[in-house]
Amino acid sequence: MKKIRWGVIGAGGIADRRTIPGMMLCDNAELVAVMEINMELAEKCRAKWGCKRAYDNEAELLADPEIDAVYIASPVFLHAKQAMAAADAGKHILIEKPLAMTAEEGQKVAAYCKEKGVKLAVGLMMRFGAYVQAMKKAIAEGKIGKPVSAYAQFTCWYPDMPGNWRQSKRNGGGGAMMDMGVHCIDLLQYILGTKATQVAAFHDTLSFQYEVEDSSTVMLRMENGAQCVVQSNFNIPDDAAKWRIEVFGDQGRLIGDTVIGQVDGGTLDAMFLGEQGGYDAQQDKKDGNQTKIDVEFGNMYAREIASFSNSLLQELPIEVPAEDAIYVQRIMEAAYQSNDTASVITL
């Protein structure tokens, strides 16, 4: 089977923990080279994953003729520069979220890649979760009727770490929302099959001392009228956290518990009730019959790499296109603006 030959820029962190292990499971992908700014670390990654070469700068990796595509997992402030350099080298690109420091910068990157004739996808890998896919399908089939309300929460414990780029506005662009809420915002639009049109938000740093927010609540009004809430936090202990997506419609519900995160799993409480009758003044709540939805769990990162590799090999549409990520970033910028101006922002 023909394979896409990959290079990884920023081979530590999420690349080493999740994406490269996923890549190793793909029949249509091969890891050729890794890059880290510390050569000792780069060589350690090379040896660990058994690839051919290690580099300590992206220019040398991008000059490697055996590489067809690159996965960029560096700090956000480096994304635009590295992506455009990859486009200059004729390499297709899968880049971690957010695509760039701003939506405007992301749009420039996308336009540049199109001009250079290379494909660009963004690492919103939670779209490939088994229950996320099942929720999207059920809503598209009208199983819960018209979606009217949705909630998503994604949190972790991320205390003060001097020098950490995610805790710096200059290097990461934002805090809990930019790093974790981004997935929830994307998933709500993806699952509901619609875009946000209005945004209101609150952001605070309640527990720690860094300059980015450790607490975020974003409210969204969607094109189809659904009202949504996204909460993301850096200050909730991991053992206490709930990672969830809930969607309620006028004919049922989908409640996903631990269906997001870095591991495919969780549970899905699905209830499909059909059309409802008149008003029940008694209001005796009865939990209706749940519908069991069978899924096959897998590795979301493997699915992400396999999908993009397949898009390149067979010239198929990209499942997580840059345009979607840019719109999510517009929403996040509107959310920061909303907090700062105490107003509702229309996109």
N, C-alpha and C positions, 0 to 999 in steps of 0.2 A: 504493500500500500504506500502511495506517495505521502510524504510527510512535509509539514512546514517546519523549517529549521529556525529555532528560536535563540535569541540572546536576551539576557535579563539585565536591565540597568537598575541597580539598587537591589542586590541579591540577598541582603539581610532582611530582618523584620518579616513582614507579611509574605514576601516572596519565598523566603526560606521555610517559614512555618506552614504555609498553605498553598501558594500558587504553584511553586515548583513541584511539590508532592503531587498536586493534581495533574500537572503536565506529564508526570511520569506514568500516569494511568491512561494517557491518550494514545490511540493507535495512529493518529494523524499528526502527531507533534513530536519533535525531537529537540532536546536542549543541547545547544552547541557551545554556548559561552555565557559566562557570568561576569558582572562588573560591580566592584565596590571601590570606594575611594581609598580604602586601606588594602594594600595588595595581599597582606597576610590573611585578612578576612576573605578576600576574593579567592585566593588559592584554597582556603579551607572549604569554601562553598563548592569550588570546582571538584575537589577531591570527594566531598560528601555525595555529590550528585553524579559523579562520573562523567562530566562533560569534557570537551576537548581543551578549552582555553579559559583563562582567567585574565581580566583586565582591571586596571585601576583608574581608567578614564573612559568616558563614553565615546570619544572620538575614535579610539582604537577599536573598540567593539563594533562601532557602526561602519568601520572600514573593512570589517571581516567579510569576505565574499561568500562565505558559506551560510550567512545568516539571511533569512527571508523576512523575519518579523521580530520585533522587540516588545518585551513587556517592561513598562516603566513603572517602578515602584519607589521612586525617590521622593523626598519632601516636595510639597506642592509648589513652592516657589521656583523649583527647577523644571517643572513639567513643560511649560511652553517652550523654553529654550531647547530642552532635550528632544521634545517631539518634533520640532521644526528641523533640528539637526538630523533626526532619523528620516524625516521626509526628504531632506536633501540627499541622503544616502540611499534613497529608494527602498527603505524598509517599511513594511506595514507595522501598525502600532496598536497595541492594547495598553492603555494607560490607566493608572489607578485614579479613583475619584478623589477630590474634584478634578476635572480636566485641567483647570488652570486657576490662577488666583482670582479672576473675575470672569463673568460671563462674556464680557467684551473680549478679553484675552483669549478665552476658549473659542470664540467665534473666529478670531484671527487664525488660531491653530487649525481649526477645521477647514477654513478656506484655503490655508496654505497647503494642507495635506491633499485637498482635492486638486489644487493647481499642480502639485507634484505627482499626482496619479497614485497615491498610496491610500490604503484603507485605514480608518481610524475608529477604534471602539473604546469604550470606557468600562472600567472594572466594577460595574454595579452587579456583582455576581449573584446577589440574593434573588434576582429574577429567576435563577435556575433552580431554586428550591422546589422540592416536589409538591409541598402543600401550597406554596405560592402559585405554582402553575395550576393546581387544582382549583384554587380560589378564583383565579382569573377565568378559567373555563366555566365554572359554575355561574359566575356573574354574567359572562357573555351569553350563556344559554338561558338567562332569565330565571334561574332557580330561586333567587331570593327576591324576585320582582325588581322594582326600582330601588337602587341603593340610595339611602337617605342620610346615613351616618356612618362614619368610620373613625377608627382610632388606631394609632401605632405608637409603640414605645420601644426604645432601644437605649440601653444604659450600660455603664460600667463604673468601676472605681479607678480613678486616674488622678492620684495625688500629685502635689507639686514635685517636679523633677527639673532642677535648674538645667537650662540648655536644651530642654526637650522642644523640638520644633513644632509639635502639635499644640503646645501651650504658648505659642508666639503668634500674634496677628501678622507680623511681617513675613513669617515663614510658612504658616499654615492657613492664614486667611480668616480663621475663626476657631471656635472650640467644639463643644459637644454637638451642636447642630451641624457644623461643617464636616465633622468626622463621622458622626453616627446618624444624626437626623437626616442626612443626605440620602441614606438608604431608604428610610421610611417614606420620605417625600416621593422618591422615585417609585417605590413599590405601590403606594396608594394610587398614583396616576396609572401605573402599569396594570394593577389588578382591576381597577375601576374602568379602565379604558377611556379615560378622559383627563383633561388638564385643569390645573387650578387657574382661576381667574382673579381671585381676590385673596389677600394675605394679611393677617394680623398676628403679632407675636410679642412675647416677653422673653428677655434674656437677662440672666444675672450670673454673677460669680458669688455663690453663697457659702461655699465650704473651703475654698482654697485661695491662694494668693496670686495666681497667674492672671494675665491680662485678658485671656479669652473666657467665654462663658462656660461655666460648669453646669448650668441649668438652662433649659430652653423649652418653651411651649409655643408651638406654631399652629394657628388656625387657618384652614383653607376652605374657600368656597369653590366648588368644582363647576365646570361647564354644564354638567348634568344636574346641578343643584345640590348635590350631596355636600354635607358639612363635615369637615374632617379636623381631627386634632392630632398633632405629632408632638411627642415629648421625648427629649433626649437629654441625658445627664452624664456627667463625669463624676458625680458625687453620690452614687448609690452603690453600696457594697455588692460585689459580684454575686454572693450567695443570696442576697435579698432581691436581686434584679428579676424582672419579668420582661422577656422579649416577645412582643406580641403584635398581632394585627387582627383587628376586629371590624367586620363590616355588617351593618344591619340594613335590611331592605324592607319594603312594605309587604313582603311575603315570606320573610325568613331571615336567617343569620348565618354568618361564618365567623367563628371565633378561633383564631390560630394562636396557640400557646407554644412559645419557643420554636416557631416555624421560621424565624429569621436568626441571624448570627452567622458564624463561620462553619457550622456543622449542620448538615441537612437532617432535620428530624422534627420533633415536637408532636403535638396533637391538634386535630382539627374537629371542633364541635360544629357540625353542619345541621341546620334545620330548615327544611323546605316545606312551607305550609300551604302554598297556593293562595288564591284570592280569599280575602277576608270578608266576613259578613258585616252586620250592623254593630253599633256600639254596645259594649257589654258594661252596663252600669255597675254590676257586682264587682268587677275587676278582681276576680279570683284567679290569680296567676297559675297557669298550668304549663309546665314545660312540655312541649309537644314531643313527638317522636323524633329522635335524631337520625340522620342519614349517615351511614358509614361510607367514607370515601377511601378507597384503597389506592395507595401510591407506592412507588418504589424509590426508596431513599438511595442517594448516591453522593458523589463528591461534587459540590457546586463549582469548585475551581476547575475540576476536570471537565465538567460540562461547558464552562466558560471558554476554556482553551480550545476544546474540541469544536465548539460552535464557531469561534472566530477562524480557526484553522480550516474548517469546512467551508466557511464563507469565502476564504481566499482560494481554496483548491477548486471549488465548484462555481465560483462567481455568484454566490447567493447573497441575499440581503443580510446585513449585519443585525444581529439580534439586540445589541445594545449600542445604537448609533450615537455619535457625538452630539447630534442635535438634541436628543433626549436629555443628556447630561447638562448641556448648556441651558436648557429650559429649567431644569431643577436648580441650577445655580442662579438663574434669574429669580426664582422663588426665594432662595435663601437670601439673596441681596435685598429683596423686598421685605423679608422678615426682619433683617437688621434695621432697615429703614423704618419699618413700622414701630419697632421698639424705641428707636431714637426720637421719633416724631410723635409717638402716641397716636398713631392714625392707621386706618385701613388702607392698604396699597392695592390699587387695581393694576393688573398686568396688561 
